[in-house]
Every structure is written in structure tokens, then in C-alpha cells.
Amino acid sequence: MESMGFTVGSTMGSAEAVESPKSADGTRSVPVNRFPTMMQERLGLFLDPDLESIYEKVVHQERLSAEDGLTLFRSNNLLGLGFLANLVRERINGNDAYYIYNQHINYTNICKNGCSFCAFSRKEGQDGAYVMSLDEVAEKVRSRLNEPITEVHIVGGLNERLPYTYYLKMLSTIKKIRPSMHIQAFTAVEISYLAGICGQSVEETLQELKEAGLGSLPGGGAEVFSPRVRQAVCPKKIPAKEWLEVMETAHHLGIRSNATMLYGHIETLEERVDHLLALREAQDEWRGFLAFIPLAFHPQNTRLGSLKKTSGFDDLKNIAIARLLLDNFDHIKPFWIMVTPKIAQIALSFGADDMDGTVIEERITHMAGGETAQGLPQSDLIRLIKEAGRCPRQRDTLYNIF
């Protein structure tokens, strides 16, 4: 789309998008390296004045501060934020946009934590409560053997009726059915819980799960790191410090993971910034996070149902700011299940570089009133990426390209 004389899209912010004008004899009268100055001349029209100093930092690849993060969140210049985020996005990933052929298995929704933001959780015996047997899990995998799936994504509740052996057998059973498929399973919250019920350290538990077939960890359970927020909405969940410690242990064992932030409920802008910077600091130390996934809160069917659903404006803003603050994360991934495929598509020009995957049968968001499909065909993902002016790249969990 055109705005203030330059294109916002796959070439937004690229020096190649601007050519020096020619004189009458056909020679260039202005050197190409004038591009930064020309962009600065436009900034006064296009961006808030408060964003100009951030633009300078982005261009010179300087790390943004907490104060910069607040400035970004307080700005309502969405196109300006997108422009800045796209500079970083294209610096890291060029014009590529990734996707994966995957499936989701949510093995149980029975959970002892009962977080107030969760519409998925049920108590034992409550209407809608379920647990999948190992045979049912196996059938979910077998039923799609004709599809070129490379990853199964597994998360569930903290079900006190399930023994530790259930989790080990789940992993080994899936590996027997589909040996080459990568298993991304169990949030840091689940890992901490499993270590508790089996009486082992987190390191010993992760090592045992890895031997059974675990490949990587999803990023869920991080919510917002703020102790105030966690006490208000998920007081039984492990604290942020423990979530980070589980991830640190996993990364030291060579088990990669994603990271998330649940936004759009009771957190402040300052708490969003603090969360992102804590992840950035952890990535500086361990280098184990694959991607960051901002998760939009869905209030329907939760105890926070009086809150409003996030807007597309807020979704794009969070994606763009994540790209700007998380300078040591290679990938920013909007979860189309939560923000809709259309917003995820637009996000490819607002800092995001990954459309996630085919998914199929995701339950958690849909029990909170999510109205998106439970899966997208590979052809739709490719079409969405191409329509956004990006180059589709099929990847595996670890971002190896097919």
C-alpha cells in the first residue's frame, strides 16, 4: 500500500526501493547512498516525532531501551511502527516468510490450575472435561499418515489423574508410528509439573522425555511475567522465574523452544515491555529460543469475560514492537488461530516472518470463542504469503528449509 510517497510492503525500508534520479544524459545525478537522508526527510511527515530517534537506532542497529519500548507502545502511528519493524524483519529474513506442515494434539483439558483467563481448562467430572487415551493419541497421528506432516504440537492441562508414564509412552508411541516427525510438546509449566510428580529434577525429567522422543518445547505458560498479573489471573501457575529456569535447562540440554506473551487482558504497557526485555536478556544468555509468538487474549468463556477482545490494531502493534525489541530473536510468529489469517498476513509487513502452520484441530483458542478455522490447507498458507508479496518457505520446527 502507498503512504506518504513510499511503499509499505515487501520492499518497505529497503535501499533498493529508491533509485537516484537521472539527468538529461541518463547519468545518475544523486548517489544511491543518499537514501537514509531522503528517508529522514519523509519521517517528519510519516512518523511521530518521538519515533525519529528510534528510527536512528534501528538504522544503526542499536539496541532499543525500555523507554523506547514504552514510546512504541504509546504511539498510535501504526504504519510508522510497521515501517520500523519491517526494517528489522527484512534485515534478518529478507523477503522470506515461513510456514510448517503440522498438527496439534491437546491431550486433556483437565487442569488443577484453573487460571482465570483460560476457557480450555476443566475440573475432573465437569461438563466438557476430557482426556485422550494413548490409543486415541496414536489414532490422531495414524489418521494423517498420508499427509507430509513434519511436526506434532502437544500441550494440555495439568491432569492429576495421569501418571508420568503416560507422557513417556505418548512420546515413544508417536515416534514408533512416525519416526521422522518432530515432537514439540509440553510447556515449561507442564515440564515443571511432570518433574514434581515423578520426583526428579527438571533436568532429569527433560533428559528422560528427550530420550522418549521430545524434540522441542512450545512457548506457552509464559503469559505475562509480572508478579502482579500472575497473582491476579494465574496464582497457581509457576512464577516467571521458574518458567525461565525450565527454559534455561532445556536450552542447555540442546532442547530448543519458542517463547510467548499473552497480551490484551489486565497487563500494563510497562509490564509488556518488561516481559519482552526479560526474554531478550534470556536469549542473550542461552540463544535457545526459536521464535517469539505474541498471543492475543480471547475473553469469551473465561472469568475475564467482561474484557474486550484485542483489536487488529493492537495485534499488529504488538507484533511490530516485538520485532523491534527482540533483536536477538530470528523469528516473530503471529498465531493466525488467535489473530485471524488476515491479520497474520498483514503482519508479514509489520515485523512477522512466519505464518505458523496448517495446525489442524487446535482446541484451546476455540474454547475461548475463537472463530477461525481449526486448520488451514498448505495451499492457503502459500497463497496468503504470496499475496502479501513475500516468498513462501516451507520449514521444519528448527527452521531447516525444504
Secondary structure as the mmCIF struct_conf table of DSSP 4:
data_model
#
loop_
_struct_conf.conf_type_id
_struct_conf.id
_struct_conf.beg_label_comp_id
_struct_conf.beg_label_asym_id
_struct_conf.beg_label_seq_id
_struct_conf.end_label_comp_id
_struct_conf.end_label_asym_id
_struct_conf.end_label_seq_id
STRN STRN1 GLU A 2 SER A 3
TURN_TY1_P TURN_TY1_P1 MET A 4 GLY A 5
STRN STRN2 PHE A 6 THR A 7
BEND BEND1 GLY A 9 GLY A 9
TURN_TY1_P TURN_TY1_P2 SER A 10 GLY A 13
HELX_RH_3T_P HELX_RH_3T_P1 ALA A 15 ALA A 17
HELX_LH_PP_P HELX_LH_PP_P1 SER A 20 PRO A 21
STRN STRN3 LYS A 22 LYS A 22
TURN_TY1_P TURN_TY1_P3 ALA A 24 ASP A 25
BEND BEND2 GLY A 26 GLY A 26
STRN STRN4 ARG A 28 ARG A 28
BEND BEND3 SER A 29 VAL A 30
HELX_RH_3T_P HELX_RH_3T_P2 VAL A 32 ARG A 34
HELX_RH_AL_P HELX_RH_AL_P1 PHE A 35 PHE A 46
BEND BEND4 LEU A 47 LEU A 47
HELX_RH_AL_P HELX_RH_AL_P2 PRO A 49 VAL A 59
TURN_TY1_P TURN_TY1_P4 HIS A 60 GLN A 61
HELX_LH_PP_P HELX_LH_PP_P2 GLU A 62 LEU A 64
HELX_RH_AL_P HELX_RH_AL_P3 ALA A 66 ARG A 74
HELX_RH_AL_P HELX_RH_AL_P4 LEU A 78 ASN A 93
TURN_TY1_P TURN_TY1_P5 GLY A 94 ASN A 95
STRN STRN5 ASP A 96 ILE A 100
STRN STRN6 ASN A 102 ILE A 105
STRN STRN7 THR A 108 THR A 108
STRN STRN8 ILE A 110 ILE A 110
BEND BEND5 LYS A 112 ASN A 113
TURN_TY1_P TURN_TY1_P6 SER A 116 PHE A 117
BEND BEND6 ALA A 119 PHE A 120
STRN STRN9 ARG A 122 ARG A 122
TURN_TY1_P TURN_TY1_P7 GLU A 124 GLY A 125
BEND BEND7 GLN A 126 GLN A 126
TURN_TY1_P TURN_TY1_P8 ASP A 127 GLY A 128
STRN STRN10 VAL A 131 VAL A 131
HELX_RH_AL_P HELX_RH_AL_P5 LEU A 134 ARG A 142
TURN_TY1_P TURN_TY1_P9 SER A 143 ASN A 146
BEND BEND8 GLU A 147 GLU A 147
STRN STRN11 GLU A 151 ILE A 154
TURN_TY1_P TURN_TY1_P10 GLU A 160 ARG A 161
BEND BEND9 LEU A 162 LEU A 162
HELX_RH_AL_P HELX_RH_AL_P6 TYR A 164 ILE A 177
TURN_TY1_P TURN_TY1_P11 PRO A 179 SER A 180
STRN STRN12 HIS A 182 ALA A 185
HELX_RH_AL_P HELX_RH_AL_P7 ALA A 188 CYS A 198
TURN_TY1_P TURN_TY1_P12 GLY A 199 GLY A 199
HELX_RH_AL_P HELX_RH_AL_P8 VAL A 202 ALA A 212
TURN_TY1_P TURN_TY1_P13 GLY A 213 GLY A 213
STRN STRN13 LEU A 214 LEU A 217
TURN_TY1_P TURN_TY1_P14 GLY A 220 GLY A 221
BEND BEND10 GLU A 223 GLU A 223
HELX_RH_AL_P HELX_RH_AL_P9 PRO A 227 VAL A 233
TURN_TY1_P TURN_TY1_P15 PRO A 235 LYS A 236
BEND BEND11 LYS A 237 LYS A 237
HELX_LH_PP_P HELX_LH_PP_P3 ILE A 238 PRO A 239
HELX_RH_AL_P HELX_RH_AL_P10 ALA A 240 HIS A 252
TURN_TY1_P TURN_TY1_P16 LEU A 253 GLY A 254
STRN STRN14 ARG A 256 TYR A 263
BEND BEND12 GLY A 264 ILE A 266
HELX_RH_AL_P HELX_RH_AL_P11 LEU A 269 TRP A 286
STRN STRN15 PHE A 289 ALA A 296
TURN_TY1_P TURN_TY1_P17 GLN A 300 ASN A 301
BEND BEND13 THR A 302 THR A 302
TURN_TY1_P TURN_TY1_P18 ARG A 303 SER A 306
BEND BEND14 LEU A 307 LEU A 307
HELX_LH_PP_P HELX_LH_PP_P4 LYS A 308 SER A 311
HELX_RH_AL_P HELX_RH_AL_P12 GLY A 312 LEU A 325
TURN_TY1_P TURN_TY1_P19 ASP A 327 ASN A 328
BEND BEND15 ASP A 330 ASP A 330
STRN STRN16 HIS A 331 ILE A 332
HELX_RH_AL_P HELX_RH_AL_P13 TRP A 336 VAL A 339
HELX_RH_AL_P HELX_RH_AL_P14 PRO A 341 ALA A 347
TURN_TY1_P TURN_TY1_P20 LEU A 348 GLY A 351
STRN STRN17 ASP A 354 GLY A 357
BEND BEND16 GLU A 361 GLU A 361
TURN_TY1_P TURN_TY1_P21 ILE A 364 THR A 365
HELX_RH_3T_P HELX_RH_3T_P3 HIS A 366 ALA A 368
TURN_TY1_P TURN_TY1_P22 GLY A 369 GLY A 369
BEND BEND17 THR A 372 THR A 372
BEND BEND18 GLN A 374 GLN A 374
HELX_RH_AL_P HELX_RH_AL_P15 GLN A 378 GLU A 387
TURN_TY1_P TURN_TY1_P23 ALA A 388 GLY A 389
STRN STRN18 CYS A 391 GLN A 394
STRN STRN19 ARG A 395 ARG A 395
TURN_TY1_P TURN_TY1_P24 THR A 397 LEU A 398
STRN STRN20 ILE A 401 ILE A 401
#
